[in-house]
């Protein structure tokens, strides 16, 4: 990465004042909002967060060699050799600086943003796989990781902070990527991490209750998501789940972008002007789903390796995005047929006796849990049972806990309530909140998630399905400020092996 001059980085900012050694030709070696990552000659951006304030770490950044500090408020003590730049909004400035530092590389990539409560990861990951298979080298940014060519980069946030985001774009471009499929969280949109990105397309999966600890109301949550549609370039496209009641709201902010409306249920909320992509006959199995896709007066037969009818909407949205990008429908269909399932999303771990299944899924919202339970009930054999192990995260929206308890008790035959990521809450208190919604007299509860999973596996009988919900791809459990290694997949697989060894 080449160095860049200070005046080039500041030219797009709303600068209130500059103090210290601020020579325009001064070269900047790197940018960061994390004082731990500061190197000599770098620019440090002090951002006010929810748990800490970057302004408290200005002195530490300067001591480590920061040449420039961008902040909203000057520190009490300043060094003459350092340039201090005061701005109105550090978060906005961070996005502007990051884009400029990485030479506006995002403008040269076709970036498709995927937003919604559920389905973002499956849609974005399979979209990237489809585009790569169709000859468009594509990177992925989303839950847990980024994929840049052959390189995998672990991520702490679904949508990273602006400086990390643009660094990933630069890395992808260096590795020959022409496009990026990325998940765009509502937090990222509100906190302006994606400010300045010119999206070639946007996909809206759905909107259901989640993150109300952050957004307060569903209307605020929806407005945050809608921001993505307004960031699509005029010649771009917007794909919406037209079966979702928020589809019309999302579509009206698209400007001149083309609209594609996907429907499984024929509701078509607010999509009179869009191109309709419709699912016709659906045959769903545990290993594969078959569907007829109707688009532009033609019908395409498609088979893909995802169980459950609700995954058909993900397929339709990927199909619509591919067509919008100029890929032949037959190519899109062909690539999806061979795409591998995404880890932690209706992931089949193995069978217990040859005719029982264990499934791990990330479902951690009322809507997601309800859809996964409904899908598995449709797939199970007559007379067999669906056993559900689930919990709820601590320090998050409490209102959804009892709702998830009610959904589980309505759709599952056996319920095992357990811990998810308790964080700073008492796991027993979280389970108490869940149990308030449980409408059946008989259920089990275990604080220890591994014990709950083992119990679920041991309850399996011929034809039964076990669903372990809530953590999906995550390989940790967070409690009392500590993250410990934990994998639903590994625990479930070990429990199945132990069960088989006992001859059950």
QUICOR-V374213 format. One record per backbone hydrogen bond with DSSP energy under -0.5 kcal/mol. CO is the residue of the C=O (numbers start at 1). NH is the residue of the N-H. E is the energy in kcal/mol with one decimal. If there is no record, write none. Layout:
CO,NH,E  CO,NH,E
This chain:
4,28,-3.1  5,9,-1.2  6,10,-1.8  7,11,-1.0  10,13,-1.6  13,15,-1.3  14,88,-1.0  17,86,-2.7  19,84,-3.5  20,22,-1.5  23,26,-2.1  24,7,-2.2  26,6,-3.0  28,4,-1.4  30,43,-3.1  32,45,-2.4  33,35,-0.6  34,37,-2.2  35,38,-1.0  39,42,-1.9  41,29,-2.6  42,67,-2.4  42,68,-1.5  43,32,-1.9  44,46,-0.6  44,70,-2.8  45,47,-0.8  47,49,-0.6  47,54,-2.9  52,49,-2.4  52,54,-0.5  53,56,-2.1  54,57,-1.6  55,58,-1.1  57,61,-2.3  58,62,-2.5  59,63,-2.6  60,64,-1.4  61,66,-2.2  62,65,-1.5  65,41,-2.8  67,83,-2.6  68,44,-3.0  69,71,-0.5  69,85,-3.3  70,46,-3.0  71,87,-2.7  79,82,-1.5  80,21,-0.7  82,21,-0.9  82,84,-0.6  83,69,-3.0  83,85,-0.5  84,19,-2.4  84,86,-0.5  85,71,-2.8  85,87,-0.5  86,16,-3.2  86,17,-1.3  89,93,-2.2  90,94,-2.5  91,95,-1.8  92,96,-2.0  93,97,-3.1  94,98,-2.6  95,99,-2.0  96,100,-1.8  97,101,-3.1  98,102,-1.8  99,104,-2.8  100,103,-1.8  102,105,-1.6  104,107,-1.6  105,108,-1.6  106,109,-1.2  109,111,-1.0  110,112,-0.6  110,180,-2.5  111,113,-0.6  111,200,-2.0  111,201,-1.4  112,182,-2.6  113,115,-0.5  113,203,-2.7  114,184,-2.9  115,205,-2.5  119,123,-2.3  120,124,-3.0  121,125,-2.9  122,126,-2.2  123,127,-1.9  124,128,-2.3  125,129,-2.1  126,130,-2.6  127,131,-2.6  128,132,-2.4  129,133,-2.3  130,134,-1.6  131,136,-2.9  132,135,-1.5  135,137,-0.8  137,178,-2.9  137,179,-1.6  139,181,-2.7  140,147,-2.6  141,183,-2.6  142,145,-0.7  144,155,-2.1  145,142,-1.7  146,148,-0.5  146,153,-2.8  147,140,-2.0  147,149,-0.5  148,151,-2.1  151,148,-2.8  152,154,-0.5  153,146,-2.2  158,160,-0.5  161,165,-2.6  162,166,-2.5  163,167,-1.4  164,168,-2.1  165,169,-2.0  166,170,-2.2  167,171,-2.3  168,172,-2.7  169,173,-2.5  170,174,-2.3  171,175,-1.3  172,177,-2.7  173,176,-1.7  178,110,-2.3  179,139,-2.5  180,112,-3.1  180,182,-0.6  181,141,-1.7  182,114,-2.7  183,185,-0.6  185,189,-1.7  186,190,-2.4  187,191,-2.7  188,193,-2.3  188,194,-0.7  189,192,-0.9  192,195,-0.9  194,197,-2.0  197,199,-1.0  199,233,-2.6  200,237,-1.4  201,113,-2.4  202,239,-3.0  203,115,-3.1  203,205,-0.6  204,241,-1.2  206,117,-1.8  211,214,-1.5  211,215,-2.5  212,216,-1.1  215,217,-1.9  217,221,-2.0  218,222,-2.7  219,223,-2.4  220,224,-2.0  221,225,-1.9  222,226,-2.6  223,227,-1.0  224,227,-0.7  225,228,-1.5  225,229,-0.6  226,229,-0.6  226,230,-1.2  227,231,-0.6  228,231,-1.3  229,232,-1.2  231,199,-1.6  233,236,-2.4  236,258,-2.3  237,202,-1.8  238,260,-2.6  239,204,-3.0  240,242,-1.2  240,262,-2.6  241,244,-1.8  242,269,-2.9  244,247,-2.1  246,250,-2.1  247,251,-2.7  248,252,-1.6  250,253,-1.2  251,254,-1.5  254,257,-1.8  258,238,-3.0  259,275,-2.6  260,240,-2.5  260,262,-0.6  261,277,-3.2  262,242,-2.1  262,243,-0.5  263,279,-2.3  268,271,-1.0  271,274,-0.7  274,276,-0.5  275,261,-3.1  276,278,-0.5  276,296,-0.6  277,263,-2.3  278,294,-3.5  281,292,-1.5  283,290,-3.1  288,285,-1.5  289,304,-2.6  290,283,-2.9  291,293,-0.5  291,302,-2.9  292,280,-3.5  292,294,-0.5  293,295,-0.6  293,300,-3.0  294,278,-2.6  295,298,-2.0  298,295,-2.5  300,293,-3.3  302,291,-2.9  304,289,-2.9  304,306,-1.1  308,311,-1.0  309,312,-2.2  310,313,-0.8  310,314,-0.6  311,315,-1.8  312,316,-2.5  313,317,-2.3  314,318,-2.1  315,319,-2.7  316,320,-2.7  317,321,-2.3  318,322,-2.5  319,323,-2.4  320,324,-2.6  321,325,-1.5  322,327,-2.3  323,326,-1.7  328,331,-0.8  328,332,-1.9  329,333,-2.6  330,334,-2.3  331,335,-2.3  332,336,-2.1  333,337,-1.5  334,338,-0.7  335,338,-0.6  336,339,-0.8  342,345,-1.9  344,346,-0.6  344,362,-1.3  346,348,-0.6  347,349,-0.6  347,360,-2.6  350,358,-1.3  355,463,-1.0  357,466,-2.8  358,349,-2.6  358,350,-0.8  359,468,-3.0  360,347,-2.5  361,470,-1.5  361,472,-0.8  365,369,-2.7  366,370,-2.4  367,371,-2.3  368,372,-2.4  369,373,-2.5  370,374,-2.3  371,375,-2.4  372,376,-2.4  373,377,-2.3  374,378,-1.8  375,379,-1.1  376,380,-1.6  381,384,-2.0  385,387,-0.6  385,465,-2.4  386,413,-2.4  386,414,-1.8  387,467,-3.2  388,390,-0.5  388,416,-2.7  389,469,-2.9  390,418,-2.4  392,420,-0.7  393,396,-0.5  397,400,-0.6  398,401,-1.6  398,402,-0.6  399,403,-0.7  400,404,-2.2  401,405,-1.9  402,406,-2.3  403,407,-2.4  404,408,-2.4  405,409,-2.2  406,410,-1.7  407,411,-1.9  408,412,-2.9  414,388,-2.6  415,444,-2.4  416,390,-2.0  417,446,-2.4  420,422,-0.5  421,394,-3.2  422,425,-2.2  423,480,-3.6  425,427,-0.5  426,429,-0.8  426,430,-1.7  427,431,-2.4  428,432,-2.1  429,433,-1.9  430,434,-1.9  431,435,-2.8  432,436,-1.3  434,437,-1.8  435,438,-1.0  441,443,-0.6  444,417,-3.0  446,419,-0.5  447,419,-0.5  447,449,-0.6  448,452,-1.9  449,453,-2.4  450,454,-2.4  451,455,-2.2  452,456,-2.3  453,457,-2.5  454,458,-2.2  455,459,-1.1  456,459,-0.5  456,460,-0.5  457,460,-1.2  461,464,-2.5  463,381,-0.7  464,357,-1.9  465,387,-2.8  465,467,-0.5  466,359,-3.2  466,468,-0.5  467,389,-3.1  467,469,-0.7  468,361,-2.2  471,474,-2.6  474,488,-0.5  475,486,-1.0  477,479,-0.5  477,484,-2.5  478,423,-2.8  479,482,-1.9  482,479,-2.7  482,484,-0.6  484,477,-2.5  487,491,-2.5  488,492,-2.7  489,493,-2.8  490,494,-2.4  491,495,-2.2  492,496,-2.2  493,497,-2.2  494,498,-2.4  495,499,-2.2  496,500,-2.7  497,501,-2.2  498,502,-1.2  499,504,-1.7  500,503,-1.4
